[in-house]
Amino acid sequence: MIEGQMGFGLTSILRGVLGIIVILGVGYLFSSDRKRIDWKLVGGGVFLQFVFALAILYVPFIGTVLEWIGKAFIGLMHFTQAGVNFLLGSYASKENGFVFLIHSLPVVIFFSALVSMFYHWGIIQRVVGAFSWFLRRFLNISGAEGLVSSGNIFLGMTESPVLIKNYLPTMNKSEIFLVMVSGMGTIAGTVMATYIGMLAGDDPVSRILFAKHLLSASVMAVPGSIVIAKMICPQTEEIVDREVSLEKESKHATVLDAISSGTMTGVRLMVNIAAMLLVFISLVALVNFITEGVIGKYTGLNDWIYKVTDGRTEGLTFQFIIGIILAPFMWLIGVPTADITLVGSLLGQKTILNEFVAYSQLQIWKDAGLFMSQKSVLMSTYILCGFANISSIGILLGGMGVLAPEKRGMITRLGVPAMIGGALVSVLSATIIGMIMY
């Protein structure tokens, strides 16, 4: 259904150009030294994103490769279900519907174990090294920056800096900021399958589609992170570009040790995700009780909002309020006009709460048929594909502060700008994808 909307249209191109100008304008506005922005790097990074977006949508071979990788992800999700079935028996059945806690979250544990195993074997290091080599030569960034940016395709925002832990103490402000933005602007491979499950449920066709575009969003975010980071915090100090190489030796003695370690990491991650979802969704319900159940009800705003939105919004909800605030920005980046409030709300929920809550809301609204355009669903998938939210600031500060304690003060000051930069990265990818679709 989404694939059927591929094609260039004058309106979408013009809206996309406007969106890119707006996003780069925001980056320019937040820049710490506007005169030192490397516009050649900015142009090269945006060009890379365009090339990759066009290849995904219009080059059959690239699209097929991504679909193969997506099917591999889905196959691994099925393997996870075998373990869930053993543990839960009939409770794991999907006859009564898709249950996120049972059918999606356990994938995090299995994927975390696989990532640890592949790292032990050196597979991830080779792929990351290839990406890093390409980025260094095309965008003229340092070796450490290339490694950590590429590593974020597979690893989380606290795991990828470990790849360059020996270089963090001597990295300058601009390099440290890129490490932070790339962590905020991308997602980890360990949670990608969870997003697929949230968005597609048990529909095999939708699973392949969303897997393909989530993979695309992860790769597009790499040059996007470099562009936004180098605009907000340009390189003003001399780069001491060491020939950086990944550690070939695993810290685990055997592959079983690596799997065990990855499993325990996955358990902690799964519990953390479940707890965050429980708390934040409950907080949204509390806020909605105040805004919709009290203010909206007794002022008559609920009825008015329901009428003007043709029943797409129940009343003065938290989601509606942040959607209205961000709606103009969504129009500027090319989101179909009928859906700007919904997509704006999703971006607000992702930034204030987290991407899991936002993806859950996207799934609910998508299944309820609230979106007027499938393009909006696809752009939302890209917009939400990143860790840029308020709670992630603390997570990133904690992780990097341990690796580079002498940089703790600098990392703390850069926390909020890094979150803004990470959000712009995801929005930039969504704008480019939306630009080349009707």
JOHUDA-V156684 format. One record per backbone hydrogen bond with DSSP energy under -0.5 kcal/mol. CO is the residue of the C=O (numbers start at 1). NH is the residue of the N-H. Records with the same first field share a line. If there is no record, write none. Layout:
CO->NH + NH
This chain:
2->5
3->6
5->438
9->13
10->14
11->15
12->16
13->17
14->18
15->19
16->20
17->21
18->22
19->23
20->24
21->25
22->26
23->27
24->28
25->29
26->30
28->31
33->36
34->37
37->39
38->42
39->43
40->44
41->45
42->46
43->47
44->48
45->49
46->50
47->51
48->52
49->53
50->54
51->55
52->56
53->57
54->58
55->59
58->60
59->63
60->64
61->65
62->66
63->67
64->68
65->69
66->70
67->71
68->72
69->73
70->74
71->75
72->76
73->77
74->78
75->79
76->80
77->81
78->82
79->82 + 83
80->84
81->85
82->86
83->87
84->88
85->89
88->91
89->92
90->93
94->97
97->99
98->100
99->102 + 103
100->104 + 105
104->107
105->108 + 109
106->109 + 110
107->111
108->112
109->113
110->114
111->115
112->116
113->117
114->118
115->119
116->120
117->121
118->122 + 123 + 124
119->122
122->126
123->127
124->128
125->129
126->130
127->131
128->132
129->133
130->134
131->135
132->136
133->137
134->138
135->139
136->140
142->146
143->147
144->148
145->149
146->150
147->151
148->152
150->153
151->154 + 155
154->189 + 190
156->160
159->162
160->163
161->164
162->165
164->167 + 168
165->169
167->170 + 171
168->171
172->176
173->177
174->178
175->179
176->180
177->181
178->182
179->183
180->184
181->185
182->186
184->387 + 388
186->387
188->191 + 192
189->193
191->195
192->196
193->197
194->198
195->199
196->200
197->201
200->203
202->204
203->207
204->208
205->209
206->210
207->211
208->212
209->213
210->214
211->215
212->216
213->217
214->218
215->219
216->220
217->221
219->222 + 223
220->224
221->225
222->226
223->227
224->228
225->229
226->230
227->231
228->232
229->233
231->234
232->32
234->236
238->240
239->241
240->242
242->244
254->258
255->259
256->260
257->261
258->262
259->263
260->264
261->265
262->266
263->267
264->268
265->269
266->270
267->271
268->272
269->273
270->274
271->275
272->276
273->277
274->278
275->279
276->280
277->281
278->282
279->283
280->284
281->285
282->286
283->287
284->288
285->289
286->290
287->291
288->292 + 293
289->294
290->294 + 295
291->296
292->297
294->298
295->299
296->300 + 301 + 302
300->304
301->305
302->306
303->307
304->308
305->309
306->311
307->310
309->312
315->317
317->321
318->322
319->323
320->324
321->325
322->326
323->327
324->328
326->330
327->331
328->332
329->333
330->335
331->334
336->339
337->340
339->343
340->344
341->345
342->346
343->347
344->348
345->349
346->350
347->351
348->352
349->353 + 354
351->390
353->391
354->358
355->359
356->360
357->361
358->362
359->363
360->364
361->365
362->366
363->367
364->368
365->370
366->369
373->376 + 377
374->378
375->379
376->380
377->381
378->382
379->383
380->384
382->385
384->386
387->389
389->392 + 393
390->393 + 394
391->395
392->396
393->397
394->398
395->399
396->400
397->401
398->402
399->403
400->404
404->407
405->408
407->411
408->412
409->413
410->414
412->415
414->418
415->419
416->420
417->421
418->422
419->423
420->424
421->425
422->426
423->427
424->428
425->429
426->430
427->431
428->432
429->433
430->434
431->435
432->436
433->436
434->437
436->7
